[in-house]
Amino acid sequence: MHKPKPRRSGRRRSAKIDGDARQLILDAAEKLFAAQGFDATATAAIAAAASVPKGLVFYYFPTKESILSTLMSERVPVAPIEDIDTLVARGDPATSLVNLDAAVNLRDHHSSVLRVILWREADTHPDVRRQVRRLRDQLLDVTIRVLQASAPAPVRPGTLRACAAAWVSAMLTISSTDRLHALDGLPLPTTEEILNVARVVAAGMAQMG
């Protein structure tokens, strides 16, 4: 007598897949968007890289654009630094800027992959542009506060903002240079080199007053 096959425990299996799938999809999309760009990445490629069915991608993210928007809203490292006391070396803006750079840590691998997506897609995707603006604004705000707290003498607001903008640009450039050097097997910028950039910014602030 033919016995019916026992019913598969599909619900438990799906629950396990679903529990991991969203993060797997985001992980795969992040790597692919960084490597080949948003427009050149097919949804099917994201599903294959995540090892999930294509339908599950659309279950979590109705469009490919929604995957990009989620990466921007959930994974871009823009946590503001509220307490700057541990970063500030009183009377020494250059050291304070280097401390800030270390605290923000834009050069870690995860941040660098996301920055590739940010700069590449900012021109064509409003969500990405908003995140770039938000990242710059937060970095500018904390840099102004660090410079103000570490300056040996009062500094005009316009000077503070100009010098902070220069340091934010330097941080972003240095972090991008780190990534390119790592990919090419070249030596990374040293702490002394980063300190020298900070000294230039600090000297400019002192001169402008």
N, C-alpha and C positions, 0 to 999 in steps of 0.2 A: 504494500500500500504506500502510495506516494505521500510523504509528509510535507506539509507546507514549510517553506523556508522561514525561519524566525525573522521577524521584522528587525531591520537594522536600527540601531540606536542613532538615527539621523539627527535628532534634536541635540543630543549631547555633542556629536561631532560638529554640528554647525555652530553650536555655542562656543566651542573651542576655537574654530576657525574665525568666527565673528569677533571673538574677544581679541584676537591678534591682528585681524585683517586690516583694520583702519590704520594702525601704526605701520604695518608692513607696506601698505599702499603709499602712505606719506613718505616712508623711508625710500622706497623705490623711486617715487616721483622726484624727490629732492635730488637724488643722485643723477637721474636721467636729465632733469631740467638743467642741472649745473653742467653736465657733460656735453649735451647736444642742443640745449635750448628748448623753450616751451613749445614753439611751433613745430619743431622737428620731432617731438616726442609723441608717439601715438598712444592712445589709451590702452590699446592691446599690449604695447611694449611695457607699460607700467604694470599691467596685470601679470604679464609673464615674469617680470623681474620680482614682483611681490609673491609669485607662486600662488595666486588666487584666481578664481574664475573672473572673466571680464565683467559679468553681470554683478558681481559683488563690488567692483569698483563703482559702478553706477548706483548701487544701493546706498553707498556712503556719500558719493559725490556725483550729483546729477550731470555735471559737466566737467570738462578738464579744467576750465577756468576756476571752478570751485575748489579743485585740489590746490591750485596755485594760491588762491585767496586764503585757504586754510593754513598752508605753509607760512604765509606772511603773518597771519594773525596769531598763530600758535608757536612758531619756532624761531622767529627773528629775535635775536638776543637784545632786547631793549629794556631790560629791567633797570629802572632808575636807581642811582646810588643816593640814598637820602643822607646817610651819615658820612660826612667827609673828614671827620676829625682824625681818623687813623691814616688818612692819605696826606694830610697837610703837614709839611715841614715849615714851621713858622720862619719867615724871612728867606725862604729858599724855594722860589716858584719852580725852578727847573726840576729839583728832586720831587716836588709835589706832583708835577705833570707826569713824571716817570711812574710814580706810585699810582696815579690815576690810570695810566695806560695798562699797568699790570692788573689793576682791579677790574677794569672793563674786559680785558682779555679777549680782544677782537681776533687774536691770532690763533686761537685754538681751532682744531680741524672743523668742528661742527659749524662754528661761526663763519669760517672761510668759505665753506661750500654754499651756505645760504647767501653770503655776500655776492658770490658769482651770479646767483639768480637775481639778486636785487639790482645790480648794475646792468645786467643784460636785459632785463625785462621792464625796467622802469619807464622807458620811453613809450611803451605800447600798452601797458596795463595799469589802470588807475589805482588798483589795490596796492600794487608794488610801489608806485610813486608815493602813495600815502605813507607806506612803511619806511621808505628812504627818508622822507621828510621828518617823520616821527623819530627815527634813529638819530638823524643829525641834530634835531631840536633838543633831544634829551642829552646827547653828548655835549652840545654847546652850553646848555644850562649848567651841567655839573662842572664843566671846565671853567666857566666864569666864576662859579662859587669857589673852586679850588684856587684859582689865581687871586681872587679878592682876599681870601683868607691867608694866603701865603706871602702876599706882597709885603715887602719891608716898609712901604710908604703908600699912602692913598693913591689910587689910580682912577682916572676918569672912566666913566661907564663906556664911552665909545672905544677907548683904548682896550679895556677889558674884553669887549665883544670882538674887536678885531683880532686880538691875540688869541682868544679862545677859538675863533673860527680857523685861524692858522694851525693851531694844535690839533683840532678835530680833523682837518684835512690831512695833516701829517700822520695821525694815528691810522686813518683809513688807508692812506697810501702805503705806509709801512706794513700794515697787515696784508695788503694785497701783494706787495713785493715779497713778503715772507712766503706766501703761497706759491708764487711763480718760481722763487728760488728753490723751494722744496721740490716742486715738480721737475725742475731742471737739475737737481742734485747740487745746487750751489750753496755756499755758506749763507746762513741767515744773518740779518743785521744783529750786531752785538748790543748788549745793554749800554756800552759806552757810546756807540753810535746813536742810539735812541736818546741818550742823555745829552749828546751834543746838539741834537735837534731841539730838545727842550731848552737848552741854554740859549740858543738863538732866539726862541720865542720870548724867553724871560728877559733877555737883553733888549729886545725890541720894545717890550712893555716898559722897561725902566727908562729907555730913551724917550719914548713918546709921552710917558707920564700921565 
